[in-house]
Amino acid sequence: MDARYPAIEPYEHGMLDVGEGHHVYWEACGNPEGKPAVVVHGGPGSGCSPGMRRWFDPAAYRIVLFDQRGSGRSTPHAADPEPLLAANTTEHLLGDMERLRVHLGIERWLLFGGSWGAVLGLLHAIRHPERVTEIVLSGLATGRRAETDLLTRGLGAYFPEAWARFAGGVPEGERDGDLAAAYARLLADPDPAVRERAARDWCAWEETIDVTSGEGSPRYASGRFRLGFTRLVTHYWSHGSWLEEGQVLRDAGRLAGIPGVLVQGALDPGNLVGTPWLLQRAWPGSELTVLNDAGHSSGDPGTVEALVAATDRFAGPDRSGPAAEGAG
């Protein structure tokens, strides 16, 4: 049985002009007078889905979803002929989150995210701790090169045949280098057949390493999704997400006083570089739950139950400690 709340529709939505030719789609669901919560989707480039509205009690929360630049319903989409990738960086996304918060008149919100959404959410909270009430994260990541190197190369030892096909998708002379950068070049090729093959090869590898997802995300069936998603994830990973190595872990102490729930599957490959334990140790007061039968996906049953339990727990009054002082 799915522990999430029933499906709902937004009571308002819009397109926010964030500059540099980009417009970000946003929506609000649930109770307009409820506790604000923002969902930060993964990827980079995955976009939001209707199921993400269901992590929260709609009677208690004002649930805000948004598609990051180039993703989902935001424009231009990364699959478009002119994706405007030069104005799509981590710094741009952090600025967009603040613009959206101000646009919606929200003083403080609960942050909910997974995978890349965990990275972006943590960065937002580190920069603006006075604007965050609680944080609920899964599929933990911190944006380190060690994490993306594991996903593009390190896991080859566990899935040798699939990795050989993945690495074989780039020119032979580039297979010992940065595979994300090599794929980014293919995804920018003027030949649409080259772009399509590169997107398919990258997504096939993503499905392989997501060990609990079965046949993977149905979104991979869409050519537009594949191209936009792979363009963005390779764009970010090949630039180290524009972060100093270890930056999030280094600065996580600034989150002291913000209640945090970290939910992690024991079968998530990211555990091989210690991300969940390093993050919990660096963030005073955070709580880490490791689920034996779950992987990276937030849709794994145990993860679903733990995430809904966390949002139910925080559904009441502001639970944050010292960070609440000075808000307003």
C-alpha positions as CSV (number, residue, x, y, z in Angstrom):
1,M,0.0,0.0,0.0
2,D,1.3,3.5,-1.0
3,A,1.8,5.5,2.2
4,R,1.6,8.8,0.3
5,Y,-1.4,11.1,0.4
6,P,-4.0,11.0,-2.4
7,A,-3.4,12.7,-5.7
8,I,-4.2,16.5,-5.8
9,E,-4.2,19.3,-8.3
10,P,-2.6,22.7,-7.9
11,Y,-4.8,25.6,-6.7
12,E,-2.4,28.0,-8.5
13,H,0.6,27.9,-10.8
14,G,2.6,30.3,-13.0
15,M,5.8,31.0,-14.9
16,L,8.4,33.1,-13.1
17,D,10.7,35.3,-15.2
18,V,14.2,34.6,-13.6
19,G,16.2,36.4,-16.3
20,E,18.7,35.4,-19.0
21,G,15.8,34.3,-21.1
22,H,14.6,31.6,-18.6
23,H,11.1,31.2,-17.1
24,V,10.6,28.8,-14.3
25,Y,7.3,26.9,-13.8
26,W,5.9,26.7,-10.3
27,E,2.8,25.4,-8.7
28,A,1.2,25.4,-5.2
29,C,-1.0,22.6,-3.8
30,G,-2.8,21.8,-0.6
31,N,-3.8,24.4,1.9
32,P,-3.0,28.0,0.9
33,E,-2.9,28.9,4.7
34,G,-0.8,25.8,5.5
35,K,2.8,25.4,6.5
36,P,5.0,26.2,3.4
37,A,7.1,23.3,2.0
38,V,9.1,23.3,-1.2
39,V,10.0,20.2,-3.2
40,V,13.5,20.3,-4.9
41,H,13.6,17.8,-7.6
42,G,16.6,15.7,-8.7
43,G,18.6,15.2,-11.8
44,P,19.8,17.8,-12.5
45,G,17.1,18.0,-15.2
46,S,14.4,15.6,-14.0
47,G,11.7,18.1,-13.4
48,C,8.7,17.6,-11.0
49,S,6.0,15.0,-11.4
50,P,2.4,15.0,-10.0
51,G,3.4,12.3,-7.5
52,M,5.7,14.7,-5.7
53,R,2.6,16.6,-4.4
54,R,1.7,13.5,-2.4
55,W,4.5,13.6,0.2
56,F,2.6,16.0,2.4
57,D,-0.8,16.2,4.2
58,P,-2.6,18.6,1.9
59,A,-4.7,19.9,4.8
60,A,-1.6,20.9,6.7
61,Y,0.8,22.1,4.1
62,R,1.1,24.7,1.3
63,I,3.1,22.5,-1.1
64,V,5.3,24.3,-3.6
65,L,6.8,22.5,-6.6
66,F,9.0,24.1,-9.3
67,D,10.8,22.9,-12.4
68,Q,14.4,24.0,-12.3
69,R,15.8,25.9,-15.4
70,G,15.7,23.8,-18.5
71,S,13.5,21.1,-16.8
72,G,9.9,20.0,-17.0
73,R,7.6,22.9,-18.0
74,S,10.2,25.6,-17.5
75,T,11.4,27.4,-20.7
76,P,13.5,27.0,-22.7
77,H,13.7,23.3,-22.2
78,A,17.1,21.8,-22.3
79,A,16.0,19.7,-25.3
80,D,15.2,22.8,-27.3
81,P,17.5,23.9,-30.1
82,E,18.6,26.9,-28.0
83,P,18.8,25.5,-24.4
84,L,20.7,28.5,-22.9
85,L,22.9,26.3,-20.9
86,A,25.4,29.1,-20.2
87,A,22.8,30.6,-17.9
88,N,22.0,27.3,-16.2
89,T,24.4,26.8,-13.2
90,T,24.1,26.0,-9.5
91,E,24.3,29.7,-8.7
92,H,21.4,30.4,-11.1
93,L,19.3,27.7,-9.5
94,L,19.9,29.0,-6.0
95,G,18.9,32.5,-7.1
96,D,15.8,31.1,-8.7
97,M,14.7,29.5,-5.4
98,E,15.1,32.8,-3.5
99,R,13.1,34.6,-6.3
100,L,10.4,32.1,-6.0
101,R,10.2,32.3,-2.2
102,V,9.9,36.1,-2.3
103,H,7.4,35.9,-5.3
104,L,5.1,33.7,-3.2
105,G,5.5,35.8,-0.1
106,I,6.9,32.9,2.0
107,E,9.0,33.8,5.0
108,R,10.2,30.3,5.8
109,W,9.6,26.8,4.3
110,L,10.4,23.2,4.8
111,L,12.8,21.8,2.3
112,F,12.1,18.4,0.8
113,G,14.4,16.8,-1.9
114,G,16.4,13.9,-3.1
115,S,19.6,13.2,-5.0
116,W,20.5,16.4,-6.8
117,G,17.5,17.9,-5.0
118,A,19.4,17.1,-1.8
119,V,22.5,19.0,-3.0
120,L,20.5,22.1,-4.1
121,G,18.3,22.0,-1.0
122,L,21.3,21.8,1.3
123,L,23.1,24.7,-0.5
124,H,20.0,26.8,-0.2
125,A,19.7,26.1,3.5
126,I,23.4,26.7,4.1
127,R,23.1,30.1,2.4
128,H,19.7,31.0,4.0
129,P,19.3,29.1,7.3
130,E,16.9,31.7,8.6
131,R,14.5,30.8,5.8
132,V,14.3,27.1,6.5
133,T,12.1,25.4,9.1
134,E,13.1,21.7,8.6
135,I,14.8,19.6,6.0
136,V,13.7,16.1,4.7
137,L,16.1,14.4,2.3
138,S,16.6,11.0,0.6
139,G,18.9,9.5,-2.0
140,L,21.6,11.6,-0.3
141,A,24.2,13.5,-2.3
142,T,26.4,16.4,-1.6
143,G,27.8,17.3,-5.1
144,R,31.3,15.9,-4.5
145,R,33.3,14.7,-7.5
146,A,33.7,11.4,-5.6
147,E,30.0,10.9,-6.0
148,T,29.7,11.6,-9.7
149,D,33.0,9.8,-10.5
150,L,31.5,6.7,-8.7
151,L,28.4,6.9,-10.8
152,T,30.2,7.3,-14.2
153,R,33.2,5.1,-13.6
154,G,33.6,3.5,-10.2
155,L,30.5,1.3,-10.6
156,G,31.9,-0.2,-13.8
157,A,33.5,-2.9,-11.6
158,Y,30.0,-3.9,-10.4
159,F,28.3,-3.8,-13.8
160,P,31.2,-4.5,-16.3
161,E,29.2,-5.3,-19.4
162,A,26.8,-2.4,-19.0
163,W,29.7,0.0,-18.3
164,A,31.6,-1.2,-21.3
165,R,28.6,-0.3,-23.4
166,F,28.3,3.1,-21.6
167,A,32.0,3.9,-22.0
168,G,31.9,2.6,-25.6
169,G,29.3,5.3,-26.4
170,V,32.0,8.0,-26.5
171,P,35.0,8.2,-28.9
172,E,37.8,5.8,-28.1
173,G,40.2,8.6,-27.2
174,E,37.9,10.0,-24.6
175,R,37.0,6.8,-22.7
176,D,39.8,7.3,-20.1
177,G,38.8,10.9,-19.3
178,D,35.7,12.7,-17.9
179,L,32.8,10.6,-19.3
180,A,30.2,13.3,-18.4
181,A,32.2,15.9,-20.4
182,A,32.5,13.4,-23.3
183,Y,28.7,12.8,-23.3
184,A,28.0,16.5,-23.0
185,R,29.9,17.1,-26.2
186,L,28.0,14.3,-28.0
187,L,24.7,15.8,-26.7
188,A,25.7,19.1,-28.3
189,D,26.5,17.6,-31.7
190,P,24.6,19.1,-34.6
191,D,23.5,15.7,-35.8
192,P,20.3,14.7,-34.1
193,A,21.1,11.0,-34.5
194,V,24.3,11.5,-32.5
195,R,22.4,13.3,-29.8
196,E,19.7,10.7,-29.6
197,R,22.1,7.8,-29.3
198,A,24.1,9.6,-26.6
199,A,20.9,10.3,-24.6
200,R,19.8,6.6,-24.9
201,D,23.3,5.3,-23.9
202,W,23.4,7.6,-20.8
203,C,19.9,6.7,-19.7
204,A,20.5,3.0,-20.2
205,W,23.5,3.3,-17.8
206,E,21.3,5.2,-15.3
207,E,18.8,2.4,-15.3
208,T,21.5,-0.2,-14.7
209,I,22.9,1.5,-11.6
210,D,19.4,2.2,-10.1
211,V,19.3,-1.4,-8.7
212,T,15.8,-1.3,-7.1
213,S,13.9,0.5,-9.9
214,G,13.1,-2.6,-12.0
215,E,12.7,-1.3,-15.6
216,G,13.6,2.2,-14.6
217,S,11.8,5.5,-15.0
218,P,9.0,5.6,-17.6
219,R,10.1,9.1,-18.4
220,Y,13.1,7.6,-20.2
221,A,10.6,6.5,-22.9
222,S,10.3,10.2,-24.0
223,G,12.9,11.4,-26.4
224,R,12.4,15.0,-25.3
225,F,12.9,14.0,-21.6
226,R,16.0,11.9,-22.4
227,L,17.7,14.7,-24.3
228,G,16.9,17.4,-21.8
229,F,17.8,15.4,-18.8
230,T,21.1,14.1,-20.2
231,R,22.1,17.5,-21.5
232,L,21.6,19.0,-18.0
233,V,23.1,16.2,-15.9
234,T,26.2,16.0,-18.1
235,H,26.4,19.8,-18.1
236,Y,26.4,19.9,-14.3
237,W,28.6,16.9,-13.6
238,S,31.3,17.9,-16.2
239,H,31.6,21.3,-14.3
240,G,31.7,19.7,-10.9
241,S,28.3,21.4,-10.3
242,W,30.3,24.6,-9.9
243,L,31.1,23.6,-6.3
244,E,34.4,23.4,-4.4
245,E,35.1,19.8,-3.6
246,G,33.5,18.9,-0.3
247,Q,31.8,22.3,-0.1
248,V,28.5,21.1,1.3
249,L,30.1,18.9,3.9
250,R,32.4,21.7,4.9
251,D,29.6,24.1,5.5
252,A,26.9,21.8,6.8
253,G,27.6,23.0,10.4
254,R,25.7,26.1,9.5
255,L,22.5,23.9,9.6
256,A,22.8,23.4,13.3
257,G,19.4,24.1,14.9
258,I,17.5,23.2,11.7
259,P,15.8,19.8,12.3
260,G,16.8,17.3,9.6
261,V,15.6,13.9,8.6
262,L,17.9,11.9,6.3
263,V,16.5,8.7,4.7
264,Q,18.8,6.5,2.8
265,G,18.5,3.1,1.2
266,A,21.3,0.6,2.1
267,L,21.3,-0.4,-1.6
268,D,22.0,3.1,-2.8
269,P,25.4,3.1,-4.7
270,G,26.2,6.5,-3.1
271,N,26.9,4.7,0.1
272,L,30.2,3.4,-1.3
273,V,31.7,6.8,-0.8
274,G,30.1,7.3,2.6
275,T,27.9,10.3,1.8
276,P,25.1,9.6,4.3
277,W,27.3,9.1,7.3
278,L,29.6,12.1,6.3
279,L,26.6,14.3,6.0
280,Q,25.0,13.2,9.2
281,R,28.3,13.8,11.1
282,A,28.8,17.2,9.6
283,W,25.2,18.4,10.4
284,P,24.7,18.7,14.1
285,G,21.3,17.3,15.2
286,S,20.4,15.6,12.0
287,E,18.9,12.1,12.1
288,L,19.9,9.4,9.6
289,T,17.7,6.3,8.9
290,V,19.2,3.6,6.7
291,L,16.7,1.1,5.2
292,N,18.0,-2.3,4.3
293,D,15.7,-3.1,1.4
294,A,15.7,0.3,-0.3
295,G,18.0,1.9,-3.0
296,H,18.4,5.4,-4.4
297,S,14.8,5.9,-5.5
298,S,12.4,7.8,-3.2
299,G,9.7,5.5,-4.5
300,D,11.0,2.4,-2.7
301,P,8.3,1.4,-0.2
302,G,10.3,1.8,3.0
303,T,11.6,5.1,1.8
304,V,8.1,6.3,1.0
305,E,6.9,5.4,4.5
306,A,9.9,7.1,6.2
307,L,9.5,10.3,4.2
308,V,5.7,10.6,4.8
309,A,6.3,10.0,8.5
310,A,8.9,12.8,8.5
311,T,6.5,15.4,6.9
312,D,3.7,14.3,9.2
313,R,6.0,14.8,12.1
314,F,6.8,18.4,11.0
315,A,3.3,19.3,10.0
316,G,2.6,21.2,13.1
317,P,4.2,24.5,14.3
318,D,7.7,25.6,13.4
319,R,10.0,23.0,15.0
320,S,13.3,24.8,14.2
321,G,15.5,26.1,17.0
322,P,18.0,28.9,17.0
323,A,17.6,29.4,13.3
324,A,14.0,30.7,13.9
325,E,15.3,33.7,15.7
326,G,15.7,36.6,13.4
327,A,13.4,35.4,10.8
328,G,10.9,37.8,9.4
